[in-house]
Amino acid sequence: MKGEHYDVCNRTACDSKPAKYYNYSTKKYYCGPCASAINNFNREDALKLYGHELCVDIHQLIIIVLQLFPKFEGIEELDTKSEDDFSTFCHSMISGGIAMNIRNVFHLWDPECSYHKYFKKEFRINHPDEMSSVITKAVWRKHHGLL
């Protein structure tokens, strides 16, 4: 189905597979060449809106979210807060340091760690707080059926 993960690219004029690059605006998946073209055309706007490129290979992010998701069961802030507010909550001490725990469990502070390298390559971010923010926002999206 067009625009689904690892299926046909979402771009109307393209039928390439696999579509593995998630577009944070359309919430659909694109093949490598189309994702690259979208990123080249929208880079500045995407950086302002999302802090990273618009189309990103989120395979590794999905693995992290699936590992973490059961631990978020029962956290009411998933339902009562917006995506950004939920991420801010996770970074606060009120949450018990959820984001700090994510940073430490996945060794996001270690430049040699595969997760750190993944976020640096795909999201073009270097700081562990930015990485844990991407993760907490992805958890929120999964909870709301958007990932």
Backbone torsions as a table, in degrees:
resi	resn	phi	psi	omega
1	MET	NA	137.2	-177.8
2	LYS	-59.3	132.6	174.4
3	GLY	83.1	1.2	178.3
4	GLU	-91.1	153.6	-176.7
5	HIS	-59.2	125.4	179.8
6	TYR	65.3	19.2	175.0
7	ASP	-110.1	-141.2	-176.6
8	VAL	-82.9	140.2	178.2
9	CYS	-52.3	142.0	-177.5
10	ASN	-74.8	-18.9	-178.2
11	ARG	-64.0	131.1	-175.5
12	THR	-55.0	-41.9	-175.8
13	ALA	-85.5	12.5	-176.0
14	CYS	-131.5	140.5	176.0
15	ASP	-124.6	24.1	-176.9
16	SER	-75.6	152.9	173.7
17	LYS	-128.0	154.5	-6.3
18	PRO	-87.1	147.9	174.5
19	ALA	-90.9	98.7	-175.5
20	LYS	-119.5	1.8	-179.9
21	TYR	-102.2	114.7	-177.0
22	TYR	-80.4	129.5	177.8
23	ASN	-96.8	116.2	-176.2
24	TYR	-67.3	-16.5	178.8
25	SER	-88.4	-53.4	-176.8
26	THR	-83.2	-16.4	-177.1
27	LYS	62.8	29.5	178.6
28	LYS	-124.3	172.5	-176.9
29	TYR	-110.3	146.5	-176.8
30	TYR	-131.9	155.9	175.6
31	CYS	-73.0	168.6	-177.4
32	GLY	-56.3	-53.0	-179.0
33	PRO	-61.3	-40.5	179.5
34	CYS	-69.5	-40.6	177.7
35	ALA	-61.3	-41.6	179.1
36	SER	-63.0	-42.8	179.0
37	ALA	-64.5	-42.1	178.5
38	ILE	-62.8	-45.0	179.5
39	ASN	-62.4	-42.5	-179.8
40	ASN	-63.6	-37.3	-177.3
41	PHE	-77.1	-32.4	-171.9
42	ASN	-114.9	15.7	-170.9
43	ARG	-54.3	-52.7	-175.8
44	GLU	-62.4	-45.2	179.8
45	ASP	-64.4	-42.2	-179.8
46	ALA	-62.9	-41.5	179.5
47	LEU	-63.0	-37.9	178.3
48	LYS	-68.5	-42.9	-175.4
49	LEU	-79.6	-41.1	-171.2
50	TYR	-116.6	-15.9	-178.1
51	GLY	83.0	4.9	178.7
52	HIS	-157.8	177.8	-180.0
53	GLU	-64.8	160.1	-175.6
54	LEU	-69.7	-44.2	-178.3
55	CYS	-106.5	123.8	-174.8
56	VAL	-136.6	141.6	173.6
57	ASP	-74.1	108.9	-173.9
58	ILE	-102.7	15.8	-179.1
59	HIS	-53.4	-50.1	-179.1
60	GLN	-65.6	-37.7	178.3
61	LEU	-62.7	-41.0	178.9
62	ILE	-62.3	-40.5	178.3
63	ILE	-60.6	-44.9	178.9
64	ILE	-62.2	-46.9	-178.2
65	VAL	-62.2	-41.6	179.5
66	LEU	-64.0	-34.5	177.1
67	GLN	-68.9	-39.0	-175.0
68	LEU	-85.4	-28.8	-167.8
69	PHE	-51.5	-45.1	179.4
70	PRO	-59.0	-28.0	-179.6
71	LYS	-71.6	-16.0	-179.5
72	PHE	-93.4	-0.8	-179.4
73	GLU	-59.7	130.2	177.7
74	GLY	88.5	-3.2	177.8
75	ILE	-80.4	106.4	-173.0
76	GLU	-64.2	-23.8	-179.7
77	GLU	-62.3	-21.0	174.9
78	LEU	-61.2	-32.4	-178.8
79	ASP	-95.2	-27.1	-171.8
80	THR	-98.6	-10.2	-176.9
81	LYS	-118.6	155.4	173.9
82	SER	-73.1	170.6	179.3
83	GLU	-55.0	-51.0	-179.3
84	ASP	-65.7	-41.7	179.9
85	ASP	-66.7	-35.2	177.0
86	PHE	-64.9	-43.2	178.5
87	SER	-62.8	-42.0	177.3
88	THR	-61.8	-43.1	177.2
89	PHE	-57.8	-44.9	-179.4
90	CYS	-63.3	-26.9	179.1
91	HIS	-87.0	-6.4	-178.2
92	SER	-91.5	160.2	176.8
93	MET	-72.1	-18.4	178.1
94	ILE	-59.8	-34.2	-178.3
95	SER	-79.6	-6.2	-175.4
96	GLY	86.3	14.4	177.0
97	GLY	80.3	41.3	-178.9
98	ILE	-56.2	-49.9	-176.8
99	ALA	-65.2	-38.4	178.5
100	MET	-64.0	-39.7	177.4
101	ASN	-62.9	-43.7	177.6
102	ILE	-59.3	-46.2	178.6
103	ARG	-55.0	-44.5	-176.0
104	ASN	-76.8	-41.7	-179.2
105	VAL	-62.4	-40.6	-177.3
106	PHE	-95.9	6.5	177.4
107	HIS	53.3	42.3	-177.2
108	LEU	-66.2	-16.4	179.2
109	TRP	-81.8	-12.0	-175.3
110	ASP	-94.1	111.4	-178.7
111	PRO	-60.2	-18.2	179.4
112	GLU	-89.8	-10.9	-178.8
113	CYS	-71.4	140.2	-178.4
114	SER	-61.8	-34.2	178.7
115	TYR	-67.2	-42.6	177.6
116	HIS	-59.9	-45.9	179.7
117	LYS	-62.3	-39.1	178.8
118	TYR	-61.3	-49.4	-179.1
119	PHE	-65.2	-35.9	178.5
120	LYS	-65.6	-42.8	-177.8
121	LYS	-73.4	-51.5	-172.5
122	GLU	-81.5	-37.5	-175.7
123	PHE	-105.1	-8.9	-179.5
124	ARG	57.7	41.2	176.4
125	ILE	-123.2	149.7	-175.6
126	ASN	-116.8	-23.4	-172.5
127	HIS	-89.8	134.4	-179.4
128	PRO	-57.2	-31.9	177.5
129	ASP	-65.9	-38.5	176.9
130	GLU	-66.0	-39.4	179.6
131	MET	-64.2	-45.7	-179.8
132	SER	-68.1	-26.8	175.5
133	SER	-66.9	-43.1	176.5
134	VAL	-59.8	-41.1	-178.6
135	ILE	-66.9	-47.1	-178.2
136	THR	-65.3	-35.9	176.4
137	LYS	-67.2	-36.0	177.7
138	ALA	-67.6	-36.5	175.6
139	VAL	-62.0	-44.6	178.0
140	TRP	-60.1	-44.6	-179.8
141	ARG	-62.1	-43.6	179.4
142	LYS	-61.2	-44.3	179.9
143	HIS	-59.1	-33.5	-178.1
144	HIS	-96.5	10.6	176.6
145	GLY	72.5	23.6	-177.2
146	LEU	-104.6	2.4	-179.9
147	LEU	-131.4	NA	NA
